Structure formats: structure tokens, C-alpha cells
Amino acid sequence: MENADGTALAREAHKLKGELGIFGAEACVRAACRLEELAESGDFITARRVYLDLESGLEKLLPELMARQTAVA
């Protein structure tokens, strides 16, 4: 994000979108999708806000994933 490399950011957002989809994290998937679109269009100001939203969503998701892992183990 700091380097304003839209291509790299879009690629990483796309990968993250797919990985989050496996866990059914729809809000995070939508944020990653939006981040990918913004990176491709070069709108880094809005992308920064969406990135922060995505980061917040991931912070909420992590405890859920850890609980699932503990339940399976």
C-alpha cells in the first residue's frame, strides 16, 4: 500500500479474496474485492480506507478461526 503499486495491491487483494472465501468471511471478501477494484483503478485514497476496514474485519475473524481450530483439534 505504501508504494502505490496498483498491480501488486490488486494481485494480493485478489488472492486474499479467494482465501477468505474458503472461510465464509463475506464482509472481508467484499472488502478485498473492493480493494482489488480500487487498486486497479488507482484510487489509493479510498483504497486506504477500505484496507483499514478489511484489517479491522480480519482482526475480528482471527479469534473465530482460532476457536474453530481448537474445536477441531
PyMOL commands that set and color helices and strands:
alter all, ss='L'
color gray80, all
select helices_A, chain A and resi 6-22+26-41+44-72
alter helices_A, ss='H'
color red, helices_A
deselect
rebuild
show_as cartoon
